[in-house]
Amino acid sequence: MKDQIFVALATGAALAAAAAVFSPPAHAMAADGLSQQTAPSGVTYIAGGVGQGQVDAMHAMRGDYNLRMTFARAHTGDYLADIHVRIEDMHGKKMVDTLAPGPLFYARLPDGTYRVLSTFGAQQQSREVTIGKGHPRELVLYFGPSSQAATTG
């Protein structure tokens, strides 16, 4: 009987050790400077993508979000940071209003149609997107050089 208890305890300890080795630590996302946010509307989102670690982490989480946006410079495709993102429902209710510190922004929105406003410097772009169950939306928003006048697309 003592041998069986010892084997059970040893097996449990070995499994716990293996889980610790092969599972990412709970703080892994925080170590990359990423954390999921919740807007007052209840919409959850994550923004970042500064550095390869954050890009990899966000790409791994992309399936958890149904609106995925990338911000880049027109003509070069260079990633942009510090983009103001505002998402409103079709009645004008603010769902998200935040600054994306990196080129990637992912949100989990209820099914519906939304107006997405993205601002970089003096340039603003507006898009209408419809989110439906099982149909995530991908947007790539390109902004011109900072010397260009404001644009709407």
Secondary structure, DSSP 4 states (H G I P E B T S, - for coil): -HHHHHHHHHHHHHHHHHHHHHSPPTTHHHHTT---EE-TTS-EEEEE--SHHHHHHHHHHGGG-SEEEEEEETTT--B---EEEEEEETT--EEEEEEESSSEEEEE--SEEEEEEEEETTEEEEEEEEEBTTB-EEEEEEE--TTSPP---
